[in-house]
Amino acid sequence: MSWNTLQDKQPYVVKLLTNSIKKDRLAHAYLFKGNKGTGKKQVALQLTKAYFCRVRESSEPCGECPDCKRIDSGNHPDVHLVEPDGQSIKIEQVRKLQKEFSYLGLESKSKAYIIEHAERMTTQAANSLLKFLEEPGQKTVAVLLTENPQQLLDTIRSRCQILTFAPQSQRELIQALTSEGNPEQLAKTAAALTNDQKEAQSLLEDEWFVQARKNVLKLGEELHERPHRVLLALNEYWHPHFKDKQQVEIGLDLLLIWYKDVFLTQLEEEQSIVFNDATNILSVQALHSSQSRVRHQMMQILEAKRRLNANMNLQLLMEQLVLRLQEG
């Protein structure tokens, strides 16, 4: 990994950071915001390597010195990565981080920390981190990563330099996936779920994902054509396939894409449809539904995703959702 390769995906972010490194004007705290798969963590690690590398040229870390190698392997004693413990980042994790930073650096006087999914901090953890940000050490760099910056405290955002990561063009991603031999219909579906090419390719190589797509198409049709049997359909092919929380989340994302496609059909924007192998069924649903009803259905799926993150029972979640999708 180098700044040059990262610049292809995020030219604005990379230019700003490399200029700051060259001029020795790094901020003490950054907030990287952007969709999943936009390279936030890779840029954060590259920034950290540039910060610690003692033999870097200009802004480019060497990648070979002990500091660079230990950051790559996740074993640098002065670089701390914080990620959610379960569903949230807890105050104990922030306190542990603060304790680590109260010691002098083991390798140098510098320290750095990266917080993944920063929006998942509990209120207590966020307030504790706020005090930390207000009194930064002389040689400290903090990087907070988030897909939902609006869920962070205003006071935390105001103490960070905010860098927005541009999403990868969906067209470019689909072209890259199809060039690897993936069917276009499946590539479009994977690209609608993630901007990360590796993650999309991993989905496409999983037979579970291929079947998940088929099951969602089937459920989308049944919700409109045979609403009396949707609860039976859940037991027949939904619950046996979508068994855990992560799988249900993918199922909900696919179902949301289905209703977006219905909405796009109503707007006569068929070129943007993901499930373009089901245009006949989508056209029928678009004709028999109002735009307000389809918007209501999409909101119900988003609400189900919120409940999923609150650890609601998976079967009950889906049963309530399909009933709500038939309302209005």
Secondary structure by P-SEA (a helix, b strand, c coil): ccaaaaaaccaaaaaaaaaaaaacccccbbbbbbccccaaaaaaaaaaaaaccccccccccccccaaaaaaaacccccbbbbccccccccaaaaaaaaaaaccccccccbbbbbbcccccccaaaaaaaaaaaaccccbbbbbbbbcccccccaaaaaacbbbbbbcccaaaaaaaaaaacccaaaaaaaaaccccaaaaaaaaacaaaaaaaaaaaaaaaaaccccccaaaaaacccccccccaaaaaaaaaaaaaaaaaaaaaaaccccccccccaaaaaaaaaaaccaaaaaaaaaaaaaaaaaaaacccaaaaaaaaaaaaacc
